[in-house]
Amino acid sequence: MAKPRKQTYTMDMYLKKIADKDIRNDADVQRQFVWNSEQINGLIMTVLTEDYIPPVILGEEDNSQLWIVDGGQRSGAFRKFRYGNYKISPAIENSIVRFSAKMRDANGEAVTDSDGNIIWEDSAFDIKNKTYEQLPEELKKRFDEYQVETAIHENCDAHRISQLIKRYNNHTSMNTSQKAFTYIDNFARDIRRITERSFFIENSDFNEKEKTKGVPERVVVETVMCMFHLDNWKKQTKSICNYLNKNATKDEFGKLSYNLHRLEKIIKEDTKYIFNSKNSFIFLTLFDRFTDLGIKDARFAQFLIEFERNLRFVRVDGELFDEVDKGRGTKDKAVITAKLNLLEKLMYAYFDGKASLCQADPNYKRVEVETFISENVGVDIGELHEDMDFYNETLDDLQDKTIRVGSKLLSEDNRLSLLAMIVYSYKEDKDLDDWLAEYARSNNTFFRDQRKNYLYMKKDFEKYMKQKITLL
């Protein structure tokens, strides 16, 4: 079979061919447009700064009809910005675009020198909250003239196009943790070295799936933030990475690495599952505080054993460790501080021989969150258990971006149905960002029956997606 031929179009020509259906973006097996504003913003910024975008892959039938095989989301984003009045969202980073502009006089006329040559000057434009029509003429021209590369597979039919779509789209996008890691380039190598320590292999409870999803890297940055910068704690991993990239030091990562070296000598099978994707950074910070006591490390291991056997179910000032985050976000600063304070009190009481003064609560039961989600979303509970921390973090990030502070939707009584929507979105490979922002603007109440509320939101989301497809 012949190699794909290469063809380059200007952006203006490429989009006109789509509008004229010379190039079609609606192959039978092609998914609908699902990109969120962050992805669209990044693509448009790439075009306006004249950076590289990989080629769009096309399949050509014998009648010359072209079908988009790979690049459908990019093409939809191009059209949305150029013709759909799309406004670059305020969340975009590094939104200033620099370019050369004609110097103009008070009447808007181009200024020339004594030889009649146009005088150019350096200029900059902030694209935040701007549509295509609000761009300076120079940037409109830059967008329209951007070179869109394509690779065209010839002699295709519907079956061949379907095969190509399956082949080119067989990949996994970056998740929240992996994407956040790109914002801490100053310490990325140090973090990688730490995650390669035997602690993350033999002395903790991270499975292979979590490791490939970047969970150990997330735990490292959370731990350094918690150990050294708790006063400036951020809920979102991306925000933590941004902060540490500017404010952390190599010595801080070195201290964590040394602590792990000490823990590798004392953490055995009976306590390693305490160091999981959810609570590792809490207990690693606790150990860092323990090192100031001048007590042998083996005593910390003994405390962990007693914690798991008994102290986990002991109330301190009326609270249990596993109930501290009830009614609050799992990564709120107040929750992190409360957990650390509770653990410190238990640890000091244990070392002082006074832990018996606290009484275990025999009525404590954990909320069956995973069972609810498994039954209502249709996800295997075993796989669900492995990914719950990731889903909780995704929900925290999404709430911060889309729901205003004070909304009743943020109530802990409503979290279960929202968490179910997060799992549903990953199961169906659909993005919730734009829908939830719109849903939160028009809804400030929820059904106490979380199953009823989940089904109501799911129905509203499906209706939203149908309307969105119609508009496209």
Protein Blocks (a to p, Z undefined) as FASTA:
>chain_A
ZZdddddddfklmmmmmmnomacckbfklccdfbdfklmmmmmmmmmnopacdddddddd
fkopacdfbhplmmmmmmmmmmnopacdfkbghkbccdddddddfkopacddfkopacdd
dddddfehiafklpcfklmmmmmmpccdddddehiafklmmmmmmmmmmccdddfklmmm
mmmmmlmmmmmmmmmpmklmmmcccdfklmmnommmmmmmmmmmmmmmmmmocfblklmm
mmmmmmmcfklmmmmmmmmmmmmmmmcfklmmmmcfklmmmmmmmmmmmmmnopafklmm
mmmmmmmmmmmmpceehiafklmmgoiafkbfklmmmmmmmmmmmmmmmmnopmmmpccd
fkbccddfklmmmmmnopafklmmmmmmmmmmmmmmmmmmmmcghiaklpmklmmmmmmm
mmmmmmnopafklmmmmmmmmpcbdcfblmlmmmmmmmmmmmmmmmmmmmZZ
